[in-house]
Amino acid sequence: MVVLDITMPGGSGLEVLGEIKKSRPNLPVLVLSMHPENQFAVRVLRRGASGYMTKESAPAELVSAIKKVIAGGRYVSAALAEKLAFYLTADTQKPPQELLSDREFQVLRLIASGKAVGEIAKELSLSVKTISTYRSRILEKMGMKNNAELMYYAIQHRLVE
């Protein structure tokens, strides 16, 4: 079993999760993160994680989650389970950020945290043009016109601290 964080020095836990699942598809992965569930839980579960919990959870809950994942189950908090059940039964649209690819979501969060396109390009080891393309796609998918709207949305929905 692997316990993985989303935010890691020099990389993304989402990318690491993808690599783990490619090389060891049956290896259970529990994501333990400082990020609220509404930011990443559904995204990591779709990528093959066996569970998601925040670091604010009680230590006893972590032990229970690890036991459940090792036994072959999946772990989500009661609050996330309720939210997932609501989405399955409600006739609602997905939140706009759910339309984004993992990389687009990562770029959205970096833009919303106030970073310039050049800074993001350097941090992700991509070209400025590539980041600009991601930004354009994000704006289009989310129906927004500029970075200010993205920042406002991200802050409102707690996608950034």
DSSP file with accessible surface (Angstrom, degrees, kcal/mol):
  #  RESIDUE AA STRUCTURE BP1 BP2  ACC     N-H-->O    O-->H-N    N-H-->O    O-->H-N    TCO  KAPPA ALPHA  PHI   PSI    X-CA   Y-CA   Z-CA
    1    1 A M              0   0   74      0, 0.0     2,-0.4     0, 0.0    28,-0.2   0.000 360.0 360.0 360.0 148.5    0.0    0.0    0.0
    2    2 A V  E     -a   29   0A  40     26,-2.3    28,-2.8     2,-0.0     2,-0.6  -0.969 360.0-156.0-122.5 134.9    1.1    3.6   -0.7
    3    3 A V  E     -a   30   0A  72     -2,-0.4     2,-0.3    26,-0.2    28,-0.2  -0.969  28.2-176.0-105.6 122.5    0.1    6.7    1.2
    4    4 A L  E     -a   31   0A  15     26,-2.5    28,-2.5    -2,-0.6     2,-0.3  -0.921  19.8-147.0-126.8 144.7    0.5    9.6   -1.1
    5    5 A D        -     0   0   34     -2,-0.3    28,-0.2    26,-0.2     3,-0.1  -0.748  14.2-139.1-104.4 157.5    0.2   13.4   -0.9
    6    6 A I  S    S+     0   0    8     -2,-0.3     7,-3.1     1,-0.2     2,-0.7   0.901  91.7  58.2 -78.7 -45.2   -1.0   15.7   -3.7
    7    7 A T  E     +D   12   0B  70      5,-0.2    -1,-0.2     6,-0.1     5,-0.1  -0.802  69.8 160.3 -95.5 114.6    1.5   18.4   -3.0
    8    8 A M  E >   -D   11   0B  62      3,-1.1     3,-1.7    -2,-0.7     2,-0.1  -0.967  47.0 -95.2-132.7 148.0    5.0   17.2   -3.3
    9    9 A P  T 3  S+     0   0  136      0, 0.0     3,-0.1     0, 0.0    -2,-0.0  -0.415 108.1   2.7 -62.7 128.8    8.3   19.0   -3.8
   10   10 A G  T 3  S+     0   0   96     -2,-0.1     2,-0.3     1,-0.1    -3,-0.0   0.593 129.2  34.3  75.3  11.9    9.3   18.9   -7.5
   11   11 A G  E <  S-D    8   0B  35     -3,-1.7    -3,-1.1    -5,-0.0     2,-0.4  -0.992  79.2 -91.6-175.1-179.1    6.2   17.2   -8.7
   12   12 A S  E  >  -D    7   0B  13     -2,-0.3     4,-2.1    -5,-0.1     3,-0.3  -0.929  18.0-142.8-115.7 134.3    2.5   16.5   -8.5
   13   13 A G  H  > S+     0   0    1     -7,-3.1     4,-2.9    -2,-0.4     5,-0.2   0.823 104.3  61.1 -61.9 -28.7    0.9   13.7   -6.5
   14   14 A L  H  > S+     0   0    6     -8,-0.4     4,-2.1     2,-0.2    -1,-0.2   0.914 105.7  46.1 -63.9 -40.6   -1.6   13.2   -9.4
   15   15 A E  H  > S+     0   0   70     -3,-0.3     4,-2.2     2,-0.2    -2,-0.2   0.922 112.9  49.5 -67.5 -42.4    1.3   12.4  -11.8
   16   16 A V  H  X S+     0   0   36     -4,-2.1     4,-2.8     1,-0.2    -2,-0.2   0.922 108.9  53.2 -62.2 -41.8    2.8   10.0   -9.2
   17   17 A L  H  X S+     0   0    1     -4,-2.9     4,-2.6     1,-0.2    -1,-0.2   0.928 108.4  50.4 -58.8 -44.4   -0.5    8.3   -8.8
   18   18 A G  H  X S+     0   0   11     -4,-2.1     4,-1.8     1,-0.2    -1,-0.2   0.911 111.4  47.8 -59.5 -43.4   -0.8    7.9  -12.5
   19   19 A E  H  X S+     0   0  123     -4,-2.2     4,-2.3     2,-0.2     5,-0.3   0.913 111.5  50.2 -65.2 -42.2    2.7    6.3  -12.7
   20   20 A I  H  X S+     0   0   26     -4,-2.8     4,-3.3     1,-0.2     7,-0.2   0.938 111.1  48.7 -60.5 -46.2    1.9    4.0   -9.7
   21   21 A K  H  < S+     0   0   38     -4,-2.6    -1,-0.2     1,-0.2    -2,-0.2   0.814 110.9  51.2 -68.5 -28.9   -1.3    2.8  -11.4
   22   22 A K  H  < S+     0   0  179     -4,-1.8    -1,-0.2    -5,-0.2    -2,-0.2   0.922 120.8  32.5 -69.8 -45.3    0.5    2.2  -14.7
   23   23 A S  H  < S+     0   0   87     -4,-2.3    -2,-0.2     1,-0.2    -3,-0.2   0.818 137.9  19.5 -84.1 -32.1    3.2    0.1  -13.2
   24   24 A R    ><  +     0   0  149     -4,-3.3     3,-1.9    -5,-0.3    -1,-0.2  -0.594  66.7 173.1-137.2  73.7    1.3   -1.5  -10.3
   25   25 A P  T 3  S+     0   0   81      0, 0.0    -1,-0.1     0, 0.0    -4,-0.1   0.761  80.2  49.1 -59.3 -25.6   -2.5   -1.3  -11.1
   26   26 A N  T 3  S+     0   0  156      2,-0.1    -5,-0.1    -5,-0.0    -2,-0.0   0.463  81.4 111.9 -94.1  -1.0   -3.5   -3.4   -8.1
   27   27 A L  S <  S-     0   0   28     -3,-1.9     2,-0.2    -7,-0.2    -3,-0.1  -0.597  71.3-125.5 -74.1 121.1   -1.4   -1.6   -5.5
   28   28 A P        -     0   0   30      0, 0.0   -26,-2.3     0, 0.0     2,-0.4  -0.485  26.2-165.4 -69.6 136.7   -3.8    0.3   -3.2
   29   29 A V  E     -a    2   0A   0     19,-0.3    21,-3.0   -28,-0.2    22,-1.0  -0.991   7.8-166.6-127.2 122.7   -3.1    4.0   -2.9
   30   30 A L  E     -ab   3  51A   0    -28,-2.8   -26,-2.5    -2,-0.4     2,-0.6  -0.949  15.1-145.6-106.3 123.2   -4.6    6.2   -0.1
   31   31 A V  E     -ab   4  52A   1     20,-2.4    22,-2.4    -2,-0.5     2,-0.5  -0.819  16.0-175.4 -92.4 123.6   -4.2    9.9   -0.7
   32   32 A L  E     + b   0  53A  35    -28,-2.5     2,-0.3    -2,-0.6    22,-0.2  -0.982  20.5 162.2-119.1 113.4   -3.7   11.9    2.5
   33   33 A S  E     - b   0  54A   0     20,-2.3    22,-2.0    -2,-0.5    23,-0.3  -0.933  52.5-133.7-138.8 158.5   -3.6   15.6    1.7
   34   34 A M  S    S+     0   0   98     -2,-0.3    20,-0.1    20,-0.2    -1,-0.1   0.635  82.9  98.8 -80.4 -15.0   -3.9   19.0    3.3
   35   35 A H  S    S-     0   0    2     18,-0.1    -2,-0.2     1,-0.1     5,-0.1  -0.523  84.9-105.8 -77.9 138.5   -6.3   20.0    0.4
   36   36 A P    >>  -     0   0   22      0, 0.0     3,-1.9     0, 0.0     4,-1.0  -0.190  30.0-111.5 -59.4 153.9  -10.0   19.9    1.1
   37   37 A E  H 3> S+     0   0   40      1,-0.3     4,-2.0     2,-0.2     5,-0.5   0.833 113.7  65.3 -56.9 -35.9  -12.0   17.0   -0.4
   38   38 A N  H 34 S+     0   0   44      1,-0.2    -1,-0.3     2,-0.2   121,-0.0   0.702 101.4  52.3 -65.9 -15.5  -13.8   19.3   -2.8
   39   39 A Q  H <4 S-     0   0    4     -3,-1.9    -1,-0.2   119,-0.1    -2,-0.2   0.898 131.9  -5.2 -83.2 -44.0  -10.5   20.0   -4.6
   40   40 A F  H  X S+     0   0    7     -4,-1.0     4,-2.7    -3,-0.2     5,-0.3   0.591  97.8  95.6-130.6 -16.4   -9.1   16.6   -5.3
   41   41 A A  H  X S+     0   0    0     -4,-2.0     4,-2.3    -5,-0.3     5,-0.2   0.928  94.7  40.0 -55.5 -52.9  -11.1   13.6   -3.9
   42   42 A V  H  > S+     0   0   32     -5,-0.5     4,-2.5     1,-0.2    -1,-0.2   0.926 115.3  54.4 -62.9 -40.2  -13.2   12.8   -7.0
   43   43 A R  H  > S+     0   0   13      1,-0.2     4,-1.2     2,-0.2    -1,-0.2   0.923 111.6  42.6 -61.2 -45.3  -10.2   13.5   -9.3
   44   44 A V  H  <>S+     0   0    1     -4,-2.7     5,-2.6     2,-0.2    -1,-0.2   0.879 112.2  53.7 -73.7 -33.4   -7.9   11.0   -7.4
   45   45 A L  H ><5S+     0   0   36     -4,-2.3     3,-1.4    -5,-0.3    -2,-0.2   0.915 107.7  51.3 -65.6 -39.4  -10.6    8.4   -7.1
   46   46 A R  H 3<5S+     0   0  149     -4,-2.5    -1,-0.2     1,-0.3    -2,-0.2   0.811 106.1  55.9 -63.8 -31.4  -11.1    8.6  -10.9
   47   47 A R  T 3<5S-     0   0   83     -4,-1.2    -1,-0.3    -5,-0.2    -2,-0.2   0.415 131.2 -90.4 -84.0   1.3   -7.4    8.1  -11.4
   48   48 A G  T < 5S+     0   0   22     -3,-1.4   -19,-0.3     1,-0.3    -3,-0.2   0.480  72.6 149.6 109.9   2.5   -7.4    4.9   -9.4
   49   49 A A      < -     0   0    0     -5,-2.6    -1,-0.3     1,-0.1   -19,-0.2  -0.369  43.1-141.6 -65.5 150.3   -6.8    5.9   -5.8
   50   50 A S  S    S-     0   0   15    -21,-3.0    25,-2.2     1,-0.2     2,-0.3   0.585  75.2 -10.8 -87.9 -12.4   -8.4    3.6   -3.2
   51   51 A G  E     -bc  30  75A   0    -22,-1.0   -20,-2.4    23,-0.2     2,-0.3  -0.980  53.1-143.2-175.0 167.0   -9.3    6.5   -0.9
   52   52 A Y  E     +b   31   0A   0     23,-1.5    25,-0.4    -2,-0.3     2,-0.3  -0.989  22.7 161.2-144.7 133.4   -8.9   10.2    0.0
   53   53 A M  E     -b   32   0A   1    -22,-2.4   -20,-2.3    -2,-0.3     2,-0.2  -0.990  32.7-117.5-149.4 155.1   -8.7   11.9    3.3
   54   54 A T  E >   -b   33   0A  20     -2,-0.3     3,-1.7   -22,-0.2   -20,-0.2  -0.580  25.4-119.3 -90.5 158.1   -7.5   15.2    4.7
   55   55 A K  T 3  S+     0   0  110    -22,-2.0   -21,-0.1     1,-0.3    -1,-0.1   0.640 110.2  70.6 -69.9 -13.1   -4.7   15.6    7.1
   56   56 A E  T 3  S+     0   0  178    -23,-0.3    -1,-0.3     2,-0.0   -22,-0.1   0.608  76.7 109.2 -76.9 -12.4   -7.2   17.2    9.5
   57   57 A S  S <  S-     0   0   28     -3,-1.7     5,-0.1     1,-0.1    -4,-0.0  -0.261  83.1 -93.6 -63.8 153.6   -8.8   13.8   10.0
   58   58 A A    >>  -     0   0   53      1,-0.1     4,-1.6     3,-0.0     3,-0.7  -0.332  29.4-119.3 -67.0 146.5   -8.3   12.1   13.4
   59   59 A P  H 3> S+     0   0  108      0, 0.0     4,-2.1     0, 0.0     5,-0.2   0.875 115.3  56.9 -55.4 -36.2   -5.4    9.6   13.7
   60   60 A A  H 3> S+     0   0   69      1,-0.2     4,-2.2     2,-0.2     5,-0.1   0.873 103.6  53.6 -64.2 -34.5   -7.9    6.8   14.4
   61   61 A E  H <> S+     0   0   62     -3,-0.7     4,-2.6     2,-0.2    -1,-0.2   0.885 105.7  53.7 -67.0 -37.1   -9.7    7.6   11.2
   62   62 A L  H  X S+     0   0   50     -4,-1.6     4,-2.7     2,-0.2    -2,-0.2   0.931 108.1  49.6 -62.4 -44.2   -6.3    7.2    9.3
   63   63 A V  H  X S+     0   0   75     -4,-2.1     4,-2.5     1,-0.2    -2,-0.2   0.939 112.3  47.8 -60.9 -44.7   -5.8    3.8   10.9
   64   64 A S  H  X S+     0   0   72     -4,-2.2     4,-2.4     1,-0.2    -1,-0.2   0.906 111.5  50.5 -61.8 -43.0   -9.4    2.7    9.8
   65   65 A A  H  X S+     0   0    0     -4,-2.6     4,-2.6     2,-0.2     5,-0.2   0.923 110.4  49.1 -62.7 -44.3   -8.8    4.1    6.3
   66   66 A I  H  X S+     0   0   48     -4,-2.7     4,-2.8     1,-0.2     5,-0.2   0.937 111.8  49.0 -62.2 -45.0   -5.5    2.2    5.9
   67   67 A K  H  X S+     0   0  145     -4,-2.5     4,-1.9    -5,-0.2    -1,-0.2   0.917 112.5  48.3 -60.4 -42.9   -7.1   -1.1    7.2
   68   68 A K  H  <>S+     0   0  111     -4,-2.4     5,-2.6     2,-0.2    -1,-0.2   0.923 113.5  46.0 -64.8 -44.0  -10.0   -0.7    4.8
   69   69 A V  H ><5S+     0   0    1     -4,-2.6     3,-1.7     1,-0.2    -2,-0.2   0.919 111.3  51.6 -67.0 -42.6   -7.8    0.0    1.8
   70   70 A I  H 3<5S+     0   0  107     -4,-2.8    -1,-0.2     1,-0.3    -2,-0.2   0.882 105.5  57.1 -61.5 -34.8   -5.4   -2.9    2.6
   71   71 A A  T 3<5S-     0   0   89     -4,-1.9    -1,-0.3    -5,-0.2    -2,-0.2   0.478 128.4 -99.2 -76.1  -1.5   -8.5   -5.2    2.8
   72   72 A G  T < 5S+     0   0   68     -3,-1.7    -3,-0.2     1,-0.3    -2,-0.1   0.489  85.0 119.7  99.6   2.7   -9.4   -4.2   -0.8
   73   73 A G      < -     0   0   27     -5,-2.6     2,-0.4    -6,-0.2    -1,-0.3  -0.185  60.3-113.4 -89.4-173.5  -12.0   -1.6    0.0
   74   74 A R        -     0   0  142     -3,-0.1     2,-0.5    -2,-0.1   -23,-0.2  -0.931  22.1-148.0-121.4 148.6  -12.3    2.1   -0.7
   75   75 A Y  B     +c   51   0A  25    -25,-2.2   -23,-1.5    -2,-0.4     2,-0.3  -0.971  26.6 150.4-123.9 128.3  -12.2    4.9    1.8
   76   76 A V        -     0   0   41     -2,-0.5   -23,-0.1   -25,-0.2    -2,-0.0  -0.967  46.7-102.2-141.7 153.6  -14.0    8.3    1.7
   77   77 A S     >  -     0   0   15    -25,-0.4     4,-2.7    -2,-0.3     5,-0.2  -0.251  33.6-109.4 -68.6 163.7  -15.2   10.4    4.6
   78   78 A A  H  > S+     0   0   86      1,-0.2     4,-2.3     2,-0.2     5,-0.2   0.896 120.3  53.2 -60.8 -39.2  -18.9   10.4    5.5
   79   79 A A  H  > S+     0   0   65      2,-0.2     4,-2.1     1,-0.2    -1,-0.2   0.917 111.1  45.0 -64.5 -42.5  -19.2   14.0    4.2
   80   80 A L  H  > S+     0   0    4      2,-0.2     4,-2.9     1,-0.2     5,-0.2   0.909 110.4  54.5 -69.0 -39.2  -17.7   13.0    0.8
   81   81 A A  H  X S+     0   0   45     -4,-2.7     4,-2.5     1,-0.2    -2,-0.2   0.918 109.5  48.3 -59.2 -41.8  -19.9    9.9    0.6
   82   82 A E  H  X S+     0   0  147     -4,-2.3     4,-2.4     2,-0.2    -1,-0.2   0.922 111.5  49.4 -64.7 -42.7  -22.9   12.1    1.1
   83   83 A K  H  X S+     0   0   85     -4,-2.1     4,-2.4     1,-0.2    -2,-0.2   0.929 111.8  48.5 -63.0 -43.1  -21.7   14.6   -1.5
   84   84 A L  H  X S+     0   0   52     -4,-2.9     4,-2.0     1,-0.2    -1,-0.2   0.913 110.7  50.8 -63.7 -41.7  -21.1   11.7   -4.0
   85   85 A A  H  X S+     0   0   51     -4,-2.5     4,-1.8    -5,-0.2     5,-0.2   0.907 109.1  51.8 -62.9 -39.6  -24.5   10.3   -3.3
   86   86 A F  H  X S+     0   0  114     -4,-2.4     4,-2.9     1,-0.2    -2,-0.2   0.937 109.3  49.2 -62.1 -46.1  -26.1   13.6   -3.9
   87   87 A Y  H  < S+     0   0   95     -4,-2.4     5,-0.3     1,-0.2    -1,-0.2   0.852 110.6  51.5 -63.9 -33.5  -24.3   14.0   -7.3
   88   88 A L  H  < S+     0   0  152     -4,-2.0    -1,-0.2    -5,-0.2    -2,-0.2   0.843 120.4  32.9 -71.5 -32.1  -25.5   10.6   -8.3
   89   89 A T  H  < S+     0   0  120     -4,-1.8    -2,-0.2    -3,-0.2     2,-0.2   0.717 103.4  84.0 -98.1 -22.7  -29.1   11.2   -7.5
   90   90 A A  S  < S-     0   0   25     -4,-2.9     2,-1.2    -5,-0.2     0, 0.0  -0.509  74.9-132.7 -83.6 149.5  -29.4   14.9   -8.3
   91   91 A D        +     0   0  171     -2,-0.2     2,-0.3     2,-0.0    -1,-0.1  -0.539  63.6 129.1 -95.6  63.6  -30.0   16.2  -11.8
   92   92 A T        -     0   0   75     -2,-1.2     2,-0.2    -5,-0.3    -2,-0.0  -0.827  59.5-110.4-118.6 160.2  -27.3   18.8  -11.6
   93   93 A Q        -     0   0  179     -2,-0.3    -3,-0.0     1,-0.1    -2,-0.0  -0.492  41.3 -97.6 -82.2 157.8  -24.4   19.7  -13.8
   94   94 A K        -     0   0  115     -2,-0.2    -1,-0.1     1,-0.1     5,-0.1  -0.411  47.6 -94.3 -67.9 150.4  -20.8   19.0  -12.7
   95   95 A P    >   -     0   0   30      0, 0.0     3,-2.0     0, 0.0     4,-0.4  -0.388  40.7-111.6 -61.5 145.3  -19.0   21.9  -11.2
   96   96 A P  G >  S+     0   0   42      0, 0.0     3,-1.8     0, 0.0     4,-0.3   0.837 115.6  61.4 -52.5 -35.0  -17.0   23.7  -13.9
   97   97 A Q  G >  S+     0   0   10      1,-0.3     3,-1.2     2,-0.2     8,-0.1   0.770  92.8  66.1 -67.0 -20.3  -13.6   22.6  -12.5
   98   98 A E  G <  S+     0   0   29     -3,-2.0    -1,-0.3     1,-0.2     7,-0.0   0.663  91.5  63.9 -72.7 -14.8  -14.6   18.9  -13.0
   99   99 A L  G <  S+     0   0   93     -3,-1.8    -1,-0.2    -4,-0.4     2,-0.2   0.624  88.2  93.4 -80.0 -12.7  -14.6   19.6  -16.8
  100  100 A L  S <  S-     0   0    7     -3,-1.2    38,-0.0    -4,-0.3     2,-0.0  -0.529  78.1-119.5 -86.1 147.7  -10.8   20.3  -16.6
  101  101 A S     >  -     0   0   50     -2,-0.2     4,-2.8     1,-0.1     5,-0.2  -0.265  38.5-100.4 -69.2 168.8   -8.1   17.8  -17.2
  102  102 A D  H  > S+     0   0   37      1,-0.2     4,-2.3     2,-0.2     5,-0.1   0.914 125.4  47.5 -59.8 -43.0   -5.7   17.2  -14.3
  103  103 A R  H  > S+     0   0   58      2,-0.2     4,-2.6     1,-0.2    -1,-0.2   0.923 111.6  50.2 -66.6 -41.4   -3.1   19.5  -15.9
  104  104 A E  H  > S+     0   0    4      1,-0.2     4,-2.9     2,-0.2    -2,-0.2   0.921 110.5  50.3 -62.1 -40.5   -5.6   22.2  -16.6
  105  105 A F  H  X S+     0   0    1     -4,-2.8     4,-2.4     2,-0.2    -1,-0.2   0.911 110.0  50.6 -63.2 -40.7   -6.8   22.0  -13.0
  106  106 A Q  H  X S+     0   0   38     -4,-2.3     4,-1.9    -5,-0.2    -2,-0.2   0.931 112.2  46.5 -62.6 -44.8   -3.2   22.3  -11.8
  107  107 A V  H  X S+     0   0    0     -4,-2.6     4,-3.0     2,-0.2     5,-0.3   0.914 109.6  55.1 -65.6 -40.8   -2.7   25.4  -14.0
  108  108 A L  H  X S+     0   0    0     -4,-2.9     4,-2.9     1,-0.2    -1,-0.2   0.940 108.6  48.0 -55.2 -48.8   -6.0   26.9  -12.8
  109  109 A R  H  X S+     0   0   39     -4,-2.4     4,-1.2     1,-0.2    -1,-0.2   0.880 112.4  48.8 -63.1 -37.5   -4.9   26.5   -9.2
  110  110 A L  H  <>S+     0   0   20     -4,-1.9     5,-2.0     2,-0.2    -1,-0.2   0.916 112.9  46.9 -70.2 -41.2   -1.5   28.2  -10.0
  111  111 A I  H ><5S+     0   0    4     -4,-3.0     3,-2.1     1,-0.2    -2,-0.2   0.945 111.8  51.7 -61.7 -45.8   -3.1   31.1  -11.9
  112  112 A A  H 3<5S+     0   0    5     -4,-2.9    -1,-0.2     1,-0.3    -2,-0.2   0.766 101.4  60.8 -64.7 -25.1   -5.6   31.5   -9.0
  113  113 A S  T 3<5S-     0   0   67     -4,-1.2    -1,-0.3    -5,-0.2    -2,-0.2   0.454 125.3-101.8 -81.9   1.4   -2.7   31.6   -6.6
  114  114 A G  T < 5S+     0   0   49     -3,-2.1     2,-0.2     1,-0.3    -3,-0.2   0.523  71.1 147.2  97.1   8.0   -1.5   34.7   -8.4
  115  115 A K      < -     0   0   68     -5,-2.0    -1,-0.3     1,-0.1     2,-0.1  -0.540  44.7-124.1 -81.1 144.1    1.3   33.2  -10.5
  116  116 A A     >  -     0   0   54     -2,-0.2     4,-2.5     1,-0.1     5,-0.2  -0.407  26.7-107.1 -80.4 160.3    2.2   34.6  -13.9
  117  117 A V  H  > S+     0   0   32      1,-0.2     4,-2.7     2,-0.2     5,-0.2   0.897 120.7  52.5 -55.8 -42.2    2.2   32.4  -17.0
  118  118 A G  H  > S+     0   0   39      1,-0.2     4,-2.2     2,-0.2    -1,-0.2   0.896 109.3  48.5 -62.5 -41.6    6.0   32.6  -17.1
  119  119 A E  H  > S+     0   0  107      2,-0.2     4,-2.6     1,-0.2    -1,-0.2   0.909 112.2  48.9 -64.2 -42.6    6.3   31.5  -13.5
  120  120 A I  H  X S+     0   0    0     -4,-2.5     4,-2.5     2,-0.2    -2,-0.2   0.923 109.5  52.4 -64.1 -43.7    3.9   28.6  -14.1
  121  121 A A  H  X>S+     0   0    4     -4,-2.7     5,-2.6    -5,-0.2     4,-0.6   0.928 112.1  45.7 -58.1 -44.8    5.8   27.5  -17.2
  122  122 A K  H ><5S+     0   0  179     -4,-2.2     3,-0.8     3,-0.2    -1,-0.2   0.932 112.7  50.2 -64.8 -44.5    9.1   27.4  -15.3
  123  123 A E  H 3<5S+     0   0   98     -4,-2.6    -1,-0.2     1,-0.2    -2,-0.2   0.873 118.5  37.7 -62.9 -37.6    7.5   25.6  -12.3
  124  124 A L  H 3<5S-     0   0   23     -4,-2.5    -1,-0.2    -5,-0.2    -2,-0.2   0.387 108.6-121.1 -95.9   1.6    6.0   22.9  -14.5
  125  125 A S  T <<5S+     0   0  109     -3,-0.8     2,-0.3    -4,-0.6    -3,-0.2   0.909  72.3 123.8  57.0  45.6    8.9   22.7  -17.0
  126  126 A L      < -     0   0   53     -5,-2.6    -1,-0.2    -6,-0.2    -2,-0.1  -0.850  66.5 -92.7-126.7 166.8    6.6   23.7  -19.9
  127  127 A S     >  -     0   0   59     -2,-0.3     4,-2.1     1,-0.1     5,-0.2  -0.418  29.3-119.2 -78.9 158.5    6.8   26.5  -22.4
  128  128 A V  H  > S+     0   0   78      1,-0.2     4,-2.6     2,-0.2     5,-0.2   0.893 116.5  56.0 -61.2 -38.4    5.0   29.8  -21.9
  129  129 A K  H  > S+     0   0  164      1,-0.2     4,-2.2     2,-0.2    -1,-0.2   0.904 105.6  50.5 -62.5 -40.9    3.0   29.0  -25.0
  130  130 A T  H  > S+     0   0   50      2,-0.2     4,-2.5     1,-0.2    -1,-0.2   0.931 111.2  47.8 -63.8 -43.7    1.8   25.7  -23.6
  131  131 A I  H  X S+     0   0    0     -4,-2.1     4,-2.8     1,-0.2    -2,-0.2   0.912 110.2  52.7 -64.7 -39.4    0.7   27.4  -20.4
  132  132 A S  H  X S+     0   0   48     -4,-2.6     4,-2.4     1,-0.2    -1,-0.2   0.891 108.6  50.7 -62.8 -37.3   -1.1   30.0  -22.4
  133  133 A T  H  X S+     0   0   58     -4,-2.2     4,-2.4     2,-0.2    -2,-0.2   0.928 110.4  48.8 -65.3 -44.9   -2.9   27.3  -24.3
  134  134 A Y  H  X S+     0   0   44     -4,-2.5     4,-2.7     1,-0.2    -2,-0.2   0.928 110.2  52.2 -58.4 -44.2   -4.0   25.6  -21.1
  135  135 A R  H  X S+     0   0   63     -4,-2.8     4,-2.6     1,-0.2    -2,-0.2   0.931 109.2  49.4 -59.1 -44.4   -5.2   29.0  -19.8
  136  136 A S  H  X S+     0   0   66     -4,-2.4     4,-2.4     1,-0.2    -1,-0.2   0.914 111.9  48.2 -61.8 -43.3   -7.3   29.5  -22.9
  137  137 A R  H  X S+     0   0  116     -4,-2.4     4,-3.0     2,-0.2     5,-0.2   0.901 111.0  51.2 -63.6 -41.8   -8.8   26.1  -22.6
  138  138 A I  H  X S+     0   0    0     -4,-2.7     4,-2.3     2,-0.2    -2,-0.2   0.945 110.9  47.7 -60.9 -49.0   -9.6   26.6  -18.9
  139  139 A L  H  X>S+     0   0   14     -4,-2.6     5,-2.7     1,-0.2     4,-0.7   0.921 115.1  46.4 -58.9 -43.6  -11.3   30.0  -19.7
  140  140 A E  H ><5S+     0   0  163     -4,-2.4     3,-0.9    -5,-0.2    -2,-0.2   0.953 113.6  46.5 -65.6 -49.4  -13.3   28.4  -22.5
  141  141 A K  H 3<5S+     0   0   86     -4,-3.0    -1,-0.2     1,-0.2    -2,-0.2   0.835 118.1  42.7 -62.6 -34.0  -14.4   25.3  -20.5
  142  142 A M  H 3<5S-     0   0   15     -4,-2.3    -1,-0.2    -5,-0.2    -2,-0.2   0.464 109.3-121.3 -94.8  -1.2  -15.3   27.3  -17.5
  143  143 A G  T <<5 +     0   0   66     -3,-0.9     2,-0.3    -4,-0.7    -3,-0.2   0.872  65.6 135.4  67.3  38.1  -17.1   30.1  -19.5
  144  144 A M      < -     0   0   31     -5,-2.7    -1,-0.2    -6,-0.2    -2,-0.1  -0.759  49.2-151.0-119.0 165.6  -14.9   32.8  -18.2
  145  145 A K        +     0   0  170     -2,-0.3     2,-0.3     1,-0.2    -1,-0.1   0.676  68.4   5.4-108.6 -25.7  -13.1   35.8  -19.8
  146  146 A N  S  > S-     0   0   67     -7,-0.1     4,-1.7     1,-0.1     3,-0.3  -0.948  75.1 -91.9-155.0 174.1  -10.0   36.5  -17.7
  147  147 A N  H  > S+     0   0   51     -2,-0.3     4,-3.1     1,-0.2     5,-0.2   0.823 117.0  62.4 -62.6 -33.7   -7.7   35.6  -14.8
  148  148 A A  H  > S+     0   0   66      1,-0.2     4,-2.6     2,-0.2    -1,-0.2   0.924 104.6  47.0 -61.2 -43.0   -9.7   37.7  -12.4
  149  149 A E  H  > S+     0   0   68     -3,-0.3     4,-2.5     2,-0.2    -1,-0.2   0.904 112.6  50.2 -64.1 -40.4  -12.8   35.6  -12.9
  150  150 A L  H  X S+     0   0    0     -4,-1.7     4,-2.8     2,-0.2    -2,-0.2   0.925 111.8  47.9 -61.7 -45.1  -10.7   32.5  -12.5
  151  151 A M  H  X S+     0   0   64     -4,-3.1     4,-2.5     2,-0.2     5,-0.2   0.923 111.9  49.0 -63.0 -44.7   -9.2   33.8   -9.3
  152  152 A Y  H  X S+     0   0  150     -4,-2.6     4,-2.6    -5,-0.2    -2,-0.2   0.936 113.6  46.6 -60.5 -46.8  -12.6   34.8   -7.9
  153  153 A Y  H  X S+     0   0   20     -4,-2.5     4,-2.3     1,-0.2    -2,-0.2   0.933 112.2  50.2 -60.7 -47.4  -14.1   31.4   -8.7
  154  154 A A  H  <>S+     0   0    0     -4,-2.8     5,-3.1     1,-0.2     6,-0.7   0.894 112.9  46.1 -62.5 -38.8  -11.2   29.5   -7.3
  155  155 A I  H ><5S+     0   0  107     -4,-2.5     3,-1.5     3,-0.2    -1,-0.2   0.937 112.0  51.1 -69.6 -44.1  -11.3   31.5   -4.0
  156  156 A Q  H 3<5S+     0   0  109     -4,-2.6    -2,-0.2     1,-0.3    -1,-0.2   0.866 115.9  41.4 -59.6 -37.8  -15.1   31.1   -3.7
  157  157 A H  T 3<5S-     0   0   70     -4,-2.3    -1,-0.3    -5,-0.2    -2,-0.2   0.210 112.1-117.9 -99.2  15.0  -14.8   27.4   -4.2
  158  158 A R  T < 5 +     0   0  153     -3,-1.5    -3,-0.2     1,-0.1    -4,-0.1   0.856  67.8 140.6  53.4  42.7  -11.8   27.0   -2.0
  159  159 A L  S   <S+     0   0    0     -5,-3.1     2,-0.3    -6,-0.2    -4,-0.2   0.608  71.3  31.6 -86.3 -14.3   -9.6   25.6   -4.8
  160  160 A V              0   0   20     -6,-0.7    -1,-0.1    -9,-0.1    -2,-0.1  -0.956 360.0 360.0-136.4 157.6   -6.7   27.7   -3.4
  161  161 A E              0   0  158     -2,-0.3    -2,-0.0    -3,-0.1    -6,-0.0  -0.539 360.0 360.0 -85.0 360.0   -5.7   28.7    0.0
